Amino acid sequence: MNPDIGIEETSCSHSNRARQAGRSSRWTVLLAVAAGALAGAVATNLLARPPAALAAQPASAPHTATAWMSMARRLSEPGADRALQGALVQALASDTPLFRTIVEEYGRTAERRSRATLRELIVASARPDVSGAGMELAHDTRGLQRGAGFELLARLRPTPEQYAMAMRAVFEDTDPTALAGALMALHSPGLPSNADARQLLPRFIGLTHYPDPLVRGHAIQQLSDWDKSGEQATPIVLEAVSDPDRLVREAAVGAVMIGGLHSEDLKRALLRTAGNSGEDPTLRGSALQALDRFPLTDAEQAQFRAGQDELERLSKTLEEESHTRKVGDHG
């Protein structure tokens, strides 16, 4: 789900570590895009395609920050031309003053979908100074900028310096945006030490009760990743599957896959989520994906298939509605 909850923007972006169920993931992603639960189609496209392929697309590159931002906003419109992505990435890659201006704009952007779009374009530029830009933002005195900096670093290969800075912020930062970003960026460049795990696990557990749901969600997923036995993570994740905030519920389902957690209580909770017609369809799809890791009785398999069939029907309906809208827009 990152998610980046997933949670990012509704998942914590550890989903690359979870085993994917082919059929389930197809309609999970389809439902997420149709429902607007992901960080926009632009982020999905950029993550799926290498920067070189984007830069090679024929398009008129914007030459000013105003023109660049105007084009970036168009990416969220229905039927946006993918060539826009190539033009925006190409402009960032080749124009250093423009790159610096857009990074500043990214740091000031509070709306999460817009910030995610800007971040993915910045990362796709593949400039050698992207990491430095993230570090500079993460050192800012303002929480919004620090959070944006950590979120940018979370999309890059970790370094010892980045890891140390993120760990320090996880313990010391009091701004929820910066704290959530630091949790996202807390990736060890090598095998994490047992000493770090002993230090971090109690902090993650404490943050699973933090008032801000984004912080709670990232803390839950980090806990499931670092707690290799799953003994501490399992009861917390089980409780979080029923959290009042959908974002936290999404993070909890993702945490099951991240940590490879197993228990009969977790299985029953996931089956309830998957079969809840009042729950978010994307979250129900993720629950089914997580259940693929569990041994199911005949009765539980029947529940699983019923939920799967229902989501298949819903995904097809949404796909048809999306196609109809596109045809109407071009008519």
C-alpha positions as CSV (number, residue, x, y, z in Angstrom):
1,M,0.0,0.0,0.0
2,N,3.7,3.2,0.6
3,P,1.8,2.4,0.6
4,D,4.4,6.0,-0.2
5,I,0.2,4.2,3.1
6,G,0.4,2.8,0.1
7,I,0.5,4.9,3.1
8,E,1.9,7.4,0.7
9,E,0.2,8.6,-0.1
10,T,-2.0,6.1,1.5
11,S,0.7,3.6,2.2
12,C,4.2,3.6,3.6
13,S,5.8,2.4,0.5
14,H,7.1,-0.9,1.7
15,S,4.9,-2.7,-0.7
16,N,7.9,-3.8,-2.8
17,R,8.7,-6.2,0.0
18,A,5.3,-7.8,0.0
19,R,4.6,-10.8,-2.2
20,Q,2.2,-9.8,-4.9
21,A,-0.9,-11.8,-5.8
22,G,-1.3,-11.3,-9.5
23,R,-5.0,-11.2,-9.9
24,S,-5.6,-9.4,-6.7
25,S,-3.1,-6.7,-7.4
26,R,-4.6,-6.0,-10.8
27,W,-7.9,-4.9,-9.5
28,T,-6.4,-3.4,-6.3
29,V,-4.5,-0.9,-8.4
30,L,-7.4,-0.4,-10.8
31,L,-9.7,0.4,-7.9
32,A,-7.1,2.7,-6.3
33,V,-6.6,4.7,-9.4
34,A,-10.4,4.9,-10.1
35,A,-11.1,6.1,-6.6
36,G,-8.2,8.6,-6.5
37,A,-6.6,6.8,-3.6
38,L,-3.1,6.8,-5.1
39,A,-1.0,9.9,-5.4
40,G,-2.2,10.6,-8.9
41,A,-1.8,8.9,-12.2
42,V,1.4,10.8,-12.8
43,A,3.1,9.1,-9.9
44,T,2.0,5.7,-11.1
45,N,3.3,6.4,-14.6
46,L,6.6,7.8,-13.4
47,L,7.2,4.9,-11.1
48,A,6.5,2.4,-13.9
49,R,8.7,4.0,-16.5
50,P,12.4,4.9,-16.4
51,P,13.5,8.6,-16.5
52,A,15.3,8.1,-19.8
53,A,12.1,6.9,-21.5
54,L,10.2,10.0,-20.2
55,A,12.9,12.5,-21.3
56,A,12.9,11.0,-24.8
57,Q,9.2,11.8,-25.4
58,P,8.7,14.6,-27.9
59,A,7.2,17.7,-26.1
60,S,7.9,21.3,-25.7
61,A,9.8,21.8,-22.5
62,P,8.7,24.7,-20.3
63,H,11.3,27.4,-19.8
64,T,9.9,29.2,-16.7
65,A,8.8,28.0,-13.3
66,T,5.3,29.4,-14.0
67,A,5.0,27.5,-17.2
68,W,6.4,24.4,-15.5
69,M,3.9,24.5,-12.6
70,S,1.0,25.2,-15.1
71,M,1.9,22.0,-17.0
72,A,2.4,20.0,-13.8
73,R,-1.1,20.9,-12.7
74,R,-2.5,19.6,-16.0
75,L,-1.1,16.1,-15.2
76,S,-4.0,15.6,-12.7
77,E,-6.6,16.3,-15.3
78,P,-8.5,13.4,-16.9
79,G,-6.8,12.1,-20.0
80,A,-3.6,14.1,-19.4
81,D,-1.0,13.6,-22.1
82,R,1.9,11.5,-20.9
83,A,4.3,13.5,-23.0
84,L,3.8,16.3,-20.5
85,Q,5.7,14.2,-18.0
86,G,8.7,13.8,-20.3
87,A,8.7,17.6,-20.9
88,L,8.6,18.4,-17.2
89,V,11.3,15.9,-16.3
90,Q,13.5,17.0,-19.2
91,A,13.2,20.6,-18.1
92,L,14.2,19.8,-14.5
93,A,17.1,17.6,-15.7
94,S,18.6,20.3,-17.9
95,D,17.8,23.6,-16.1
96,T,19.4,24.0,-12.7
97,P,17.7,27.3,-11.7
98,L,14.4,25.9,-12.7
99,F,15.1,22.7,-10.6
100,R,16.0,24.8,-7.6
101,T,12.8,26.9,-7.9
102,I,10.6,23.8,-8.2
103,V,12.3,22.1,-5.2
104,E,11.4,25.2,-3.2
105,E,7.8,25.1,-4.4
106,Y,7.7,21.4,-3.5
107,G,8.9,22.2,0.0
108,R,6.1,24.8,0.4
109,T,3.3,22.5,-1.0
110,A,1.1,21.2,1.8
111,E,-1.5,19.3,-0.2
112,R,-0.3,15.7,-0.3
113,R,-1.4,14.7,-3.8
114,S,0.2,17.8,-5.3
115,R,3.4,17.2,-3.3
116,A,3.6,13.6,-4.3
117,T,3.3,14.6,-8.0
118,L,6.1,17.2,-7.6
119,R,8.3,14.7,-5.7
120,E,8.0,12.0,-8.3
121,L,8.9,14.4,-11.1
122,I,11.9,15.6,-9.1
123,V,13.0,12.1,-8.5
124,A,12.5,11.2,-12.2
125,S,14.8,14.0,-13.3
126,A,17.7,11.7,-11.9
127,R,19.8,14.8,-11.3
128,P,22.9,14.2,-9.1
129,D,21.8,17.0,-6.8
130,V,18.4,15.5,-5.9
131,S,19.8,14.0,-2.8
132,G,21.4,17.3,-1.7
133,A,18.1,19.1,-2.3
134,G,16.3,16.6,-0.1
135,M,19.0,16.9,2.6
136,E,18.7,20.7,2.5
137,L,15.0,20.6,3.0
138,A,15.2,18.1,5.8
139,H,17.5,20.5,7.7
140,D,15.0,23.3,7.3
141,T,13.6,24.9,10.5
142,R,10.0,24.6,9.3
143,G,8.2,21.3,9.7
144,L,6.5,21.3,6.3
145,Q,9.8,21.6,4.6
146,R,11.5,19.0,6.8
147,G,8.8,16.6,6.0
148,A,9.0,17.2,2.3
149,G,12.8,16.7,2.5
150,F,12.5,13.4,4.2
151,E,9.8,12.3,1.8
152,L,12.1,13.0,-1.1
153,L,15.0,11.2,0.6
154,A,12.7,8.2,1.1
155,R,12.5,7.8,-2.6
156,L,16.3,7.6,-3.0
157,R,18.9,5.1,-2.2
158,P,19.7,5.5,1.5
159,T,23.1,6.7,2.7
160,P,24.6,6.5,6.3
161,E,24.1,10.3,6.6
162,Q,20.5,10.2,5.6
163,Y,19.8,7.2,7.9
164,A,21.4,9.0,10.9
165,M,19.5,12.2,10.2
166,A,16.1,10.3,9.9
167,M,16.8,8.3,13.1
168,R,17.6,11.5,15.0
169,A,14.4,13.1,13.7
170,V,12.3,10.0,14.6
171,F,13.3,10.5,18.3
172,E,13.5,14.3,18.4
173,D,11.1,16.0,15.9
174,T,7.8,17.1,17.3
175,D,6.2,18.3,14.0
176,P,3.9,15.6,12.7
177,T,4.6,16.2,9.0
178,A,8.4,16.1,9.6
179,L,8.0,13.1,11.9
180,A,6.0,11.1,9.3
181,G,8.6,12.0,6.7
182,A,11.4,10.9,8.9
183,L,9.7,7.5,9.4
184,M,9.3,7.2,5.7
185,A,13.0,7.9,5.2
186,L,14.3,5.6,7.9
187,H,15.9,2.9,5.7
188,S,19.2,1.5,6.7
189,P,21.8,1.5,3.9
190,G,22.9,-2.0,5.0
191,L,21.8,-4.7,7.4
192,P,20.3,-2.8,10.4
193,S,22.1,-3.5,13.6
194,N,20.5,-5.3,16.6
195,A,21.4,-2.2,18.7
196,D,19.4,0.0,16.4
197,A,16.5,-2.4,16.5
198,R,16.5,-2.4,20.3
199,Q,16.5,1.4,20.3
200,L,13.9,1.9,17.7
201,L,11.2,-0.8,18.5
202,P,10.0,1.0,21.7
203,R,9.9,4.3,19.8
204,F,7.8,2.8,17.0
205,I,5.4,1.2,19.6
206,G,5.0,4.6,21.2
207,L,4.4,6.3,17.9
208,T,1.6,3.9,17.0
209,H,-0.5,5.9,19.5
210,Y,0.5,9.3,18.1
211,P,-2.5,11.6,17.5
212,D,-1.6,12.2,13.8
213,P,-2.9,9.2,11.7
214,L,-0.1,9.5,9.1
215,V,2.5,9.2,11.9
216,R,0.6,6.2,13.4
217,G,0.4,4.5,10.0
218,H,4.1,4.8,9.2
219,A,5.1,3.8,12.8
220,I,2.9,0.6,12.4
221,Q,4.6,-0.3,9.2
222,Q,8.1,0.4,10.5
223,L,7.3,-1.7,13.6
224,S,6.2,-4.7,11.5
225,D,9.4,-4.3,9.4
226,W,11.9,-4.1,12.3
227,D,10.2,-6.6,14.6
228,K,11.5,-9.8,12.9
229,S,9.7,-12.1,15.3
230,G,6.4,-10.3,14.9
231,E,5.6,-10.8,18.6
232,Q,5.4,-7.0,19.4
233,A,3.9,-6.0,16.0
234,T,1.1,-8.5,15.7
235,P,-1.2,-7.3,18.5
236,I,-0.7,-3.7,17.5
237,V,-1.4,-4.4,13.8
238,L,-4.5,-6.4,14.8
239,E,-5.8,-3.4,16.7
240,A,-5.0,-1.0,13.9
241,V,-6.9,-3.0,11.3
242,S,-10.0,-1.7,13.1
243,D,-8.7,1.9,13.6
244,P,-11.3,4.6,13.1
245,D,-9.0,6.3,10.5
246,R,-8.9,4.6,7.1
247,L,-5.3,5.6,6.5
248,V,-4.3,3.7,9.6
249,R,-6.3,0.7,8.6
250,E,-4.6,0.7,5.2
251,A,-1.2,0.9,6.9
252,A,-2.1,-2.0,9.1
253,V,-3.1,-4.3,6.2
254,G,0.2,-3.3,4.5
255,A,2.0,-4.1,7.7
256,V,0.7,-7.7,7.7
257,M,2.5,-8.2,4.3
258,I,5.6,-6.2,5.2
259,G,6.2,-8.2,8.4
260,G,4.9,-11.5,7.1
261,L,2.6,-11.5,10.2
262,H,0.4,-14.5,10.9
263,S,-2.2,-15.2,13.5
264,E,-5.8,-16.6,13.5
265,D,-7.0,-13.3,14.9
266,L,-5.3,-11.4,12.1
267,K,-6.8,-13.7,9.5
268,R,-10.3,-13.2,10.8
269,A,-9.8,-9.4,10.9
270,L,-8.7,-9.4,7.3
271,L,-11.6,-11.6,6.2
272,R,-14.0,-9.1,7.9
273,T,-12.3,-6.2,6.1
274,A,-12.4,-8.0,2.8
275,G,-16.1,-8.8,3.1
276,N,-17.2,-5.3,4.5
277,S,-19.2,-3.7,1.7
278,G,-19.0,-0.4,3.5
279,E,-15.2,-0.4,3.5
280,D,-13.0,1.4,1.0
281,P,-12.7,-0.9,-2.1
282,T,-9.0,-0.4,-2.3
283,L,-8.5,-1.4,1.3
284,R,-10.7,-4.5,0.8
285,G,-8.5,-5.5,-2.2
286,S,-5.4,-5.1,-0.1
287,A,-6.9,-7.3,2.6
288,L,-7.6,-10.0,0.1
289,Q,-4.0,-9.7,-1.1
290,A,-2.7,-10.1,2.4
291,L,-5.0,-13.1,2.9
292,D,-3.2,-14.9,0.0
293,R,-0.4,-15.6,2.5
294,F,-2.7,-17.4,5.0
295,P,-3.9,-21.0,5.0
296,L,-7.7,-20.8,4.6
297,T,-10.4,-23.3,5.5
298,D,-13.0,-24.3,2.9
299,A,-15.4,-21.8,4.5
300,E,-12.8,-19.1,4.5
301,Q,-11.9,-19.7,0.9
302,A,-15.6,-19.2,0.0
303,Q,-15.5,-15.9,1.8
304,F,-12.3,-15.0,0.0
305,R,-13.8,-15.8,-3.4
306,A,-17.0,-14.0,-2.7
307,G,-15.1,-10.8,-1.9
308,Q,-12.8,-11.3,-4.9
309,D,-15.7,-11.6,-7.2
310,E,-17.4,-8.6,-5.8
311,L,-14.4,-6.4,-6.3
312,E,-13.9,-7.8,-9.8
313,R,-17.4,-6.6,-10.7
314,L,-16.8,-3.2,-9.1
315,S,-13.5,-2.8,-10.9
316,K,-15.1,-3.5,-14.2
317,T,-17.8,-1.0,-13.5
318,L,-15.3,1.7,-12.6
319,E,-13.2,0.9,-15.6
320,E,-16.3,1.2,-17.9
321,E,-17.3,4.5,-16.3
322,S,-13.7,5.8,-16.6
323,H,-13.7,4.9,-20.3
324,T,-17.1,6.5,-20.8
325,R,-15.8,9.7,-19.3
326,K,-12.7,9.7,-21.5
327,V,-14.8,9.2,-24.6
328,G,-17.1,12.1,-23.5
329,D,-14.2,14.3,-22.8
330,H,-12.8,13.7,-26.3
331,G,-16.2,13.9,-28.0
